[in-house]
Amino acid sequence: MCKLKYADNQILYCWITGRFFSYMRMAPVFVGKISLQTESIWQIIRCNLVYTLNSVPPDRKKIEALRSSGTLNRHPEKVRNPLFTQKEFFDPHDLVQLKYETVRAVELDGHPIAQAALDFGLSRPTIYEAQEKIRQAGVQGLLPQKRGPKKPRKLTPEVRRYLEELVGSEPDLEAAGLVQRVRRRFDIVLHPRTVEKAVRKKGRQRP
């Protein structure tokens, strides 16, 4: 954001907040619940103005990197905490950073869960889940877990041993032939690429 545009935004922000504050001083404000509601409305308006006027334009490359890694916060406009609205280091698009700072505010600063959910734009179940993940695995627990099985389900130890025997007895047998042998023996169909990876781990080079 250029200095002239930033200065114009500051002037506009001061004028709007000044007019609003003057109105609030002159308007009759009742005690108790109504005054608390008025104060909450004032905080929401101020935070939205700060985010709108002072937010740094997002880095498109970073946005794409966060999206591809599954760590993109899709609703950065809900984040009202001053750390993320006034400082460039804190990025409301970075979901891992946002969750960590939310948990830190609750655990160290003593913020109630409901207030933290409002300030950081996260739901209370999300905050509880982030707390538990940090307790179990540290900050790394906030990273998205890979979905799906880590190893091919069909490639059981028995199938692996059979492939090793075939490779040992017929070293020139290609992946397609290995797939056919496994199909006849176990009545399962493996992808040739899966077979190639399995036999390559045992030392046989790809033909």
N, C-alpha and C positions, 0 to 999 in steps of 0.2 A: 504494500500500500504506500503510495507516494506521500510526501510530507504535507503537500497542499490539501490532498483529499483527506488525510488524517486530521489536519487542523479543522477543515470544514465539518467533518463528522463530530469532532469534539465540541465545536461551537453549537451545532445542531443538538447534540446530546445535552449540553448544559442548558440550552434554551428550553428544551422539552421538559427535562427533569425539574428545572427551576419553576416553570409554569405549573407543573403538576404539584410541586411541593407547596407553592404559594396557595394554590387552590385548596390543598389538604389542610393548610393552616387556617384558612378562612372558613372552610366548610365545617359544619357541626359534626363532630365525631363522638359517638356514644361510647361509654366505657363497656368493658367486658367483651362479649363475643364479637360485637360489631367492630370494635377497635382492632381486635386481632385479625379479623377478616380484612379490614382496610390495610393493615400493615402487610399482610401476605400479598394482597393485590399490588401494593407499592413495590415489594421485593420482586415479584414476577415481572412487572413492567420494567423495572430498572435492569434486571438480568437480561431480559430480551433485547433491550436497547443496547446494552454493552455488547452482547453477542453479535447483533446486527451491524453495529457501527465499527467495532474494533476487531472483528474476527479476521484472521489472515486467510486469504484465498487458499483453498486446499491444493496440495501438490498432486497433480493427476497421476504421476508415476507412483507416488507413494500410495495413493488410493487404490490403484490397480494391484500393487504388491500386497496390500492388506486384504483386498478382496480375494486374491488367489490363495492366500494362506488361511482364509477363513477367520481373520481377526478384524474385519471392518465393522465399525459401528454404523449401522444404517440410519440412525436417528441422532446425528450430532447436534441438531437444533434443540434437543431436549436437555442438553447439558448446560447447567446454569452456574456451576461452581466457578469462582473467579480464577482459579488456577488454569482452567481450560478456556476461559473467555478473554483473559487479559495477558496471558503469557504464551509466547510462540513455542516454547519447549513442550508444553502439554497439548497434545493433539486430541480433540474430541472424537476424531475418526478412529483412533487406535483403541480397540476394545480391550486389549490386554492391559495397556497403561491405565485406561479408565477404570477397569475392575480393581486393579492394584491400589490406585489412589482412593477408590471408594472404601475398600477394606481397611486401608490405613487410616482413613478419616473415622471409621467406626471403632477400630481397635485401639488406636493411639489418641485420637482427639476426642473420643467419647461421643461422637455424633449418633443420635438415634437412627435406627434403620430407616424409619419413615422419612426423616429429614435427608438422610444420605440418598435415598431413592429419588427424592425430589431434586436435590442439588446436582446429582450426577446422571440423571436420566435413565436409571436402571430400575428394574422391578425388584421388589424385596426378595422373591425366590432366587433371582439371579445373584443378588448380593450374598444370601445365605450359601448358595452353591459355591461362589467364589471364595468365601471364607473357608469352607471345608476343603476345597482343592488346595488352597495355600497351606493349610495345616498338614495335609497329607503329602504334598509334593513340592511345596514352595511355589515360586512364581512360575516355574515350568508347568505346574498343574493348570495354569490358566490358558495354556496353549491348546488349540483344538486337537482332539485325538483322531488318529486315522481310522476311517471306517472300513468295515469289511474284515475278513479273516487275514491274518498276517501270513499264513502259509496255505497253499492249495489244499482243500479238504480231501480231494481224491488221491493226493499223493501221500498215502499212508506209509508207515515204515515197511510194511510188507511189500508194497508196490516198489518202493525204493530198492529193497534188497533184490527183487526180481530184475529190476533194470540193471543193477550192478552185475548180476550174473550174466545177463544178456550181453552187456558191454564187454565183460571179461571173456566170454566164449566166442562172441562174434563182434570184434572191434570195428568192423567196417559197416555194421548195420546202422542205417540212417534213422533220423527221428521218426519219419513216417512209418518205417518198419517196426520200430519200438512201440509206437502207438497201436499198431495192429496186434502185436503180440500181447500187449497189456489188455487190449479189448477182449481178445479171445480167452485170456486167462482169468481176468477179474470181472469181465462184463461191464467195464467202465471205459469212458472215452476221455482221453487226455489231449490237451492241445499240444501240437508238436513243439511249440515254444517252451511250454512247461517241461517237457521231457528234455529238451536241449539244456535248459538251465540246470535240471537235476543231474544230468550226467556230466555236465561241465564242472560242477562242484567237486566231482570225484576224480577230476584230472584229465578227462577226455576232451580234446579240443574239438571245436565245432567243425564239421566237415565242410 
